[in-house]
Amino acid sequence: MDTKAMETGAIAKARALRDLPAPQLRRAIRVNAGLSEEDVGGELGVHRATVCRWELGQRSPRGHLLVAYLDLLRKLQSL
């Protein structure tokens, strides 16, 4: 991977970490969109329990999942 691609990925992750809503808001966004934890997990390729832990604040998404999860939450919020 070239330096520019790594920088872009690192910047995207830093922005996503900064912009990730609080756990309670993550859950509210999903519920308001009418989706289950399983729906979100399936979209992201993670188990339902992982989404549950993110929404309870027990864990936080990392790496590419952080960016993908934030992108999904933004899309759900704009429905």
C-alpha positions in Angstrom: 0.0 0.0 0.0 1.4 3.4 -0.9 1.9 6.2 1.6 -0.9 8.3 0.2 -3.4 5.5 0.5 -2.3 4.8 4.1 -2.6 8.5 5.0 -6.1 8.6 3.5 -7.1 5.5 5.5 -5.6 6.9 8.7 -7.4 10.2 8.2 -10.7 8.5 7.5 -10.3 6.5 10.7 -9.4 9.5 12.8 -12.4 11.4 11.5 -14.7 8.5 12.0 -13.5 8.1 15.6 -14.1 11.8 16.2 -17.6 11.7 14.6 -18.9 8.4 16.0 -22.1 9.1 17.9 -22.4 8.1 21.6 -23.5 4.5 22.1 -27.1 5.4 23.0 -27.4 7.5 19.8 -26.1 4.7 17.7 -28.9 2.5 19.0 -31.5 5.2 18.4 -30.4 5.7 14.8 -30.7 1.9 14.2 -34.0 1.6 15.9 -35.5 4.7 14.1 -34.4 3.1 10.8 -36.3 0.0 11.7 -33.3 -2.3 11.7 -32.3 -5.0 14.1 -28.8 -5.5 15.4 -28.6 -8.6 13.1 -29.4 -6.4 10.1 -26.6 -4.0 10.9 -24.2 -6.8 11.7 -25.0 -8.5 8.4 -24.4 -5.3 6.5 -21.0 -4.9 8.2 -20.0 -8.6 8.3 -20.0 -8.8 12.1 -22.1 -10.8 14.6 -25.2 -9.3 16.2 -23.5 -9.4 19.6 -20.8 -7.1 18.3 -23.3 -4.5 17.3 -24.9 -4.8 20.7 -21.6 -4.2 22.5 -21.0 -1.1 20.3 -24.4 0.2 21.2 -23.9 -0.5 24.9 -20.5 1.2 24.9 -18.7 -2.0 26.0 -16.7 -2.0 22.8 -15.9 0.3 19.9 -15.5 -0.5 16.3 -11.9 -0.3 15.0 -10.1 -0.1 11.7 -12.2 -0.4 8.6 -15.2 -1.4 10.6 -15.2 2.0 12.4 -15.3 3.8 9.0 -18.0 1.5 7.6 -20.1 1.7 10.8 -20.1 5.5 10.8 -20.9 5.6 7.1 -23.9 3.2 7.7 -25.1 5.3 10.7 -25.0 8.5 8.6 -26.9 6.8 5.8 -29.6 5.5 8.2 -29.8 8.9 9.9 -30.6 10.6 6.5 -33.5 8.3 5.7 
